[in-house]
C-alpha cells in the first residue's frame, strides 16, 4: 500500500504529464502508426531479447558466450527491480487515470512505473551494441520504437519510459563492465 504523500506526488505527476501523454497517444488514432507501434511493443514483450541472447553465440562464436550470459543475468536483475518498483509505487496506467487516453493495446500488468519494455530494450541494446557494434543499426531503432510505443499506445506516461531507459542504461553499463 502506498503512503498518502507518495499517492499525492504520483497524482500530481500524472496531471503534469497528461498533456504530453495525450499528445503522444494521438498517434495511435492512425492505423499505420498504431500497427507499427503494436508490433514493436509485442516484440518488446521479451521474445526478441531471448532470441538475441540465444543467437549471439551462434553469430559470433565463443566471444559472445560471456556477453550473452551477462545479458541474461542483467535481465534477471532488471526483473527484480521492475517488479519491486511496480508493486511499491503502484502508479496506474494513463488510460486508467485519464478517460481521454486511448488504450491501443492490452497491458501485460496493471501498473505503469517503470516501463519494463523500455528497461529491457535499453539494457540489452547497450550490451549487445557495445560488444557487437554491427547490431546497432537494427537494435537502436527497435529500442526507440519499443520505448515510443509505450506512450503512443496509452500504456505509459513519458516518465515511466524515461525511468525504464535510465534503469536499463544503468543495468546495461553494469553488464558491459562485467562481461
C-alpha positions in Angstrom: 0.0 0.0 0.0 1.3 3.4 -0.9 1.9 6.1 1.7 -0.5 9.1 1.3 2.3 11.5 0.5 3.5 9.2 -2.3 0.0 8.9 -3.7 -0.3 12.7 -3.8 3.0 13.0 -5.5 2.1 10.4 -8.1 -1.3 12.1 -8.7 0.5 15.5 -9.3 3.0 13.8 -11.7 0.1 12.2 -13.6 -1.7 15.5 -14.0 1.6 17.3 -15.0 2.3 14.7 -17.7 -1.2 14.4 -19.0 -1.0 16.9 -21.9 2.2 15.4 -23.3 0.9 11.9 -22.8 -2.3 12.7 -24.6 -0.4 14.4 -27.5 1.7 11.3 -28.0 -1.2 9.0 -27.6 -2.9 10.7 -30.6 -0.5 8.8 -32.9 -2.5 5.6 -32.1 -5.5 7.1 -33.9 -3.9 6.4 -37.2 -3.9 2.8 -38.4 -0.4 2.5 -39.8 1.5 4.1 -36.8 -0.7 2.2 -34.4 0.1 -1.1 -36.1 3.9 -0.3 -36.2 3.9 0.6 -32.5 1.8 -2.5 -31.6 4.3 -4.8 -33.4 7.2 -3.0 -31.7 5.6 -3.3 -28.4 4.8 -7.0 -28.9 8.5 -7.6 -29.8 9.4 -5.9 -26.6 7.4 -8.3 -24.6 10.5 -10.4 -24.3 10.7 -12.8 -27.2 13.1 -10.6 -29.3 15.5 -10.3 -26.4 15.5 -14.1 -25.8 16.3 -14.6 -29.5 19.1 -12.0 -29.4 20.7 -13.6 -26.3 20.4 -17.1 -27.6 21.7 -16.3 -31.1 24.7 -14.1 -30.2 26.9 -17.2 -29.6 25.7 -18.7 -32.9 26.5 -15.5 -34.8 29.8 -14.5 -33.0 31.0 -17.8 -31.5 32.8 -18.1 -28.2 33.4 -14.4 -27.8 29.6 -14.0 -27.4 29.1 -16.5 -24.7 30.1 -14.3 -21.7 28.2 -11.3 -23.0 25.1 -13.4 -23.6 25.3 -14.9 -20.1 25.7 -11.4 -18.5 22.8 -10.1 -20.6 20.7 -12.9 -19.1 21.8 -12.1 -15.6 21.1 -8.3 -16.0 17.7 -9.3 -17.4 17.0 -11.2 -14.1 18.3 -8.3 -12.1 16.1 -5.9 -14.1 13.1 -8.1 -13.4 13.6 -7.8 -9.7 14.0 -4.0 -9.9 11.0 -3.7 -12.2 8.7 -5.8 -10.1 9.8 -4.1 -6.8 9.2 -0.6 -8.2 5.8 -1.5 -9.8 4.5 -3.0 -6.6 5.9 -0.3 -4.4 4.8 2.8 -6.4 1.6 1.3 -7.9 1.2 4.1 -10.4 -1.9 3.4 -12.5 -1.6 3.4 -16.3 -2.6 6.6 -18.1 -5.6 5.1 -19.8 -6.9 4.1 -16.3 -6.4 7.5 -14.9 -7.4 9.7 -17.8 -10.5 9.0 -19.9 -9.1 10.8 -22.9 -6.1 8.4 -23.2 -7.0 5.7 -25.7 -5.7 2.2 -25.0 -4.4 0.8 -28.3 -3.1 -2.5 -26.9 -3.8 -4.6 -23.8 -1.2 -4.1 -20.9 0.7 -7.0 -19.5 0.1 -5.9 -15.9 -1.8 -3.2 -14.0 0.8 -0.6 -13.1 2.9 1.7 -15.2 6.1 2.8 -13.4 8.7 2.0 -14.8 8.3 0.8 -18.3 9.7 -2.7 -18.3 9.7 -2.9 -22.1 12.0 0.2 -22.2 14.1 -1.1 -19.4 14.9 -4.3 -21.2 15.3 -2.8 -24.6 17.9 -0.3 -23.4 19.7 -2.8 -21.2 20.1 -5.4 -23.9 20.8 -2.9 -26.7 23.5 -1.2 -24.7 25.2 -4.5 -24.0 24.8 -6.1 -27.5 25.9 -3.0 -29.4 29.0 -2.3 -27.1 30.2 -5.9 -27.7 28.9 -6.2 -31.3 28.6 -2.7 -32.9 27.2 -4.1 -36.2 23.9 -4.9 -34.3 23.3 -1.3 -33.5 21.7 -0.5 -36.9 18.9 -2.9 -36.0 18.7 -2.8 -32.2 18.8 1.0 -31.7 15.9 1.8 -34.0 14.0 -1.2 -32.5 14.6 0.1 -29.0 13.4 3.6 -29.9 10.2 2.1 -31.4 9.6 -0.1 -28.3 10.1 2.9 -26.0 7.9 5.2 -28.1 5.2 2.6 -28.4 4.6 2.5 -24.7 3.3 6.1 -24.6 1.7 6.2 -28.0 -0.3 3.1 -27.2 -1.6 4.7 -23.9 0.2 2.2 -21.7 2.8 4.6 -20.0 3.5 8.1 -19.0 6.6 9.6 -20.5 8.4 9.5 -17.1 7.7 5.7 -17.0 9.6 5.4 -20.2 12.3 7.7 -19.1 12.8 5.8 -15.8 12.8 2.5 -17.7 15.5 3.9 -20.0 17.7 5.1 -17.1 17.4 1.9 -15.2 18.1 -0.1 -18.4 21.1 2.0 -19.2 22.5 1.5 -15.7 22.0 -2.2 -15.9 23.4 -2.3 -19.4 26.6 -0.5 -18.3 27.0 -2.8 -15.3 26.6 -5.7 -17.7 29.2 -4.3 -20.0 31.7 -3.9 -17.1 31.1 -7.5 -16.1 31.4 -9.2 -19.5 
